[in-house]
Amino acid sequence: MKFEHLQGSIVAMVTPFHEDGSVNFEVLTELLERQIAEGTDAILTLGTTGEYSTMTHEEDAAVVAHTIKVVNGRVPVIVGSGSNCTATQVEKSIEYQNMGADALLLIAPYYNKANPEGMYRHFAETADAVHIPCILYNVPGRTGCSIPVSVVEKLSKHPNIAGIKEASGDMSYAMKVAHCIGPDFALYSGNDDITVPLMSIGGSGVISVYANVMPRMCHEIVADYLGGNQARAVENHLKYLKLMNDLFMEVNPIPVKAAMNLMGLNVGPMRLPLCEMTPEHTEALRRTLEEAGLL
């Protein structure tokens, strides 16, 4: 499916595992079908929520191939191809493009970080190497660095960079980045708890963890706001805000996988160094799911 100026709820998919840690492709199929049936506007695979950092390159490619095959053009498929090694990012981006990805998500170079020029080249060289749209991913809580606003401004003019997933939680930063929004550059919330605030400054939707749990509602919140029913969007956003926040009571994707398992979606365990939630947090999450009518 051709990626254009996408608006809506983009689910950051979990990767389901068997108890032995191998990828559970049967459950992955069920999860993808559930997302499409519930109105999700696009699929992101191999994001932070998908635990790509503990998967092999072969497993990454297998998950991408399976996702593209199951989705079969019904909604766009975005693939996380980011790396802190630009050469690796370019290699993965070309591979996923050739496999049929509709767009790519490119993370800021974590651990080694970069100066502004290096940061710019990290993204620009990747965007130059492919012909499908690239989305920047700003998540300083994970990477230890933020993409400078000046670099975002410069990259927003690149013909193959289509937007930014803004996951810093810093509304001041988001306001500055919002000046880059235009027909060829979109702003997506990377934090479920501020989806509506980011849309109020021109955002096009959310790349969502919460959508794994309530895909229909996540889609409706974004669709209502963009469709002119801001009051209902705000009402539902506030109604499920506690659940959105509880999905981050421990590091993502531990709580969302726990929630999905409690709901009977059988996504299995995490891979180390991620492990199961504490009993206290599990019980608190169970209560929140019950209050939301999900158990």
N, C-alpha and C positions, 0 to 999 in steps of 0.2 A: 504494500500500500504506500502511495506517495505521501511523504511527510510535508505538510504545509505549515502555516502559522497555527499550530495546534492549540486548542483551548480545551480545558476540562480537567477531569480527574485522571491522573496517570498513576497507576499502582506500581510501587516499588516492590516487586515480587519477592517473597521468601523463596528459598530453595529447599524443598522437602527432602529429608534424608531418611533412609532406613535406620534401624537401631545400630547397625554395624557402621554407619557413617556414609554409606554409598548413596548416590542420588536416587531418589524415588521418582522415577519418571511417570509411573501410573498416577500417583497423587498429583504430580505437576500438571498432568493433563487435566485432571479434575479441577484443580485450582484455576487454570487458565479458562476453562469452559465456564466456571462460576463467575469469573470476572466479566467475561463478555456478556453472559446472560444478564448480569446485574447492571449493565450500562457503562462500565468503565471505558474511558475514551482512548486509552493507550496503555500499553504494557511496557514497563521497564524491567529488564532482566540484567543480572550481574551488577546490581547496585550494592550499596552498603548492606541493605536488608537481605540481599541474596547471598551473603557470606562468600563473595568471590575471592576474598583475600586468603581463605583457607582451602580453596579449590585449586586443582591442577589446571594447567592450560588446556589439557585434553578434556577435562570435565567442563570447563568453561565453554569450550566449543560445542560439546555435546548438548549442554543445556540451551545454548543459543539455537542450535539446529532444531532441537525438539520444539522449542517455543515458536520459532518461525513456522514450522510445519503444522503445529496444532492451530495456531492463530490463523494461518492461511489467508492473510490479507484482510481479515475482518476489521481489525484496528491496527494502527501503527505499532511496530515493535522497536523500542529504543534499547540499545545495548550499551552497558557500561564497558568501555574499552580503556579506561584510564590507567595510568601507571606513573610512578615517580621517575621512570626512565622513559624519556621521550621516544627513543628508538623502539622500545617495546610497545609503547602506546600506538605508534604509527603502524607497527606490524599487526597488532591486534585489530586496529581500526580497519585496515585493508581487508583482513581476513573476515571480519564480521560483515563488512559491506558486501563482500563477494558471496557470503552466505545468504544475503537477502535482508539484512537489517535496514530499517527505514531511516534511522538516525542513531547518533552516538552520544554518549554522555562521557565527558572528559573531566577528570578530577584534577584539582591543583596538585602540583608535585609535593607529596607529603615527605616527611623526614628530611630530605635534602633541601626542601624549600626552594627558593630562587630569588634573585633580585628581579626588579620589574622587567628588565629586558629579557632575562632568561624565562620568566613566567610567560611573557608574550610569545616568545619563540616556541615554547613548549606546546602551546595551543595552536599557533599559526602554522607550524610545520605539519601538525596532524591534519588540520583543516585543508591544507594545500594538497595533502596526499590522497584525499578521498573526494568523492563527489556527492556524498549524502550529507545532510545537515548535521552539525555538531552543536551540542549544548554544553556550556561551561558548567562546572559544579564547584560552588564555593561552600566549603564546610570546614571552617577553621578549627572547630572542636575536634575534628578527626585528623586533619592534615598538619595542624600547627602553624598554618599560614593562611592568610586571606588574599584573594586576588585583588590587587589594588584597583581602585575605581578608575584610575587613568588607563590601566591595562584593559579593563572591561570596555571602556569607551572606545579604545583603539580597535579591540577585537570585534566590537559590535558592528563595525564597518566592513568586516571581512565577509565576502559574499557567501561563504560556506559555514558561518557561525550564526545559528538561528536563535540563540537565547541563553539564559543562565538559570540554573537551579540555585536559588539563594537560600542557604541553610545555616546562616550564621545566627539567625534570631535577632540581628541588630537592625532595627527599623531605620536608624539613621543611615546606615550603609545602604539599605534597600532603597531609601528615598533618593540617594545619590545615583544609584544604578538605574533607577526608574527613568532618569533623563535619557537613557539610551533606548528606551522602548520605541519601536516603530514598526512599520509593516514587515520588516525583515529581522526583527530582534524582539524576543519575548522574555518576560520575567515570570518564572514559576516559583511558587513557595516550596521550599524544601522542609518546612516545619508545619505540621498539621495544625498546631495551635494558633498560627497567625495567617492561615489561608485567606480569610476574609479581609483582614487588614492589608495584606499584600495586593489583593484584587482591587482594593479601594484606591491604590496608587497606580493602577494600570496593569496589574498582574493578570496572566492568562489562565491561572489555575494552580494546581498543586501536583507535585510528585510525592505520593503519599504512602506512609506506612499504615495509617489507619484504614486505608482502602482495602487492605488484606482482610480486615475484620468486618467492615460494613461498606462494601463497594457501592451499593445502591445509594446509600445516604451520602457518601462522599461525592459521588457524581451529582446528586441533587443539590447539595450545598453550592457547588461551583456553578451548575447550570442555572440555578435560581438567581444567584448574584449576577452572573453575566447576562441573564435574560431579563433583568429588570426587577425581579422580586427580591430586593436586597433584604427586606424585613424578614422574610421567611428564611433566607440564607443565614442571617445573623441569629435568628431564633434556634435553628437546628445546630449551628456551629456551637453556640453556647450550651445547648442541651447535651451535646456529646463531648464537650471540652474536657471533662474529667477523664473520660475514657481515652481521649487522644493523649492527654498528659500521662495517664497511667501506663500507656504503652512505651513510656520512656522512664519508668521508675527504676529500671536497670538499663544497662547499655543495650541499644538496639542491635540485633533483632531478638534478644532474649525474651522480653515481655510479649511481643507480638506472636512469636512462636508458641509461647505458653498459652496465650489467649486462644489461638487457633486449635491447639490440642485440647483445651478445655471445651471448646465448641464442637469437638468431634471431627475436625478437619484433618487430623493425623499427619501433621507435617514433620513429626519426629524431633530428634534432638538437634542441638547445635554441634559444631565442631570446636574443639579446644583451640584457643584458650577460652572461648565462650562455653558456659555450662548452665545448668538449670538454675532458676531463680530460687531465692531463699523461700522457705515455707511461709514466712510472714508476708512477703510480697505476693506470693502465689495466692494466698487467701484474700488479700486485699484486692487483687486483680479479679478474682472470682466474684467478689461482691460487686465490683463495678460492672462486670459483664452481666450479672443478674439484674442490676438496676437498669441496664440498657436493654433488657429483654432478650439477651443473646444466649442464655442458658435455659 
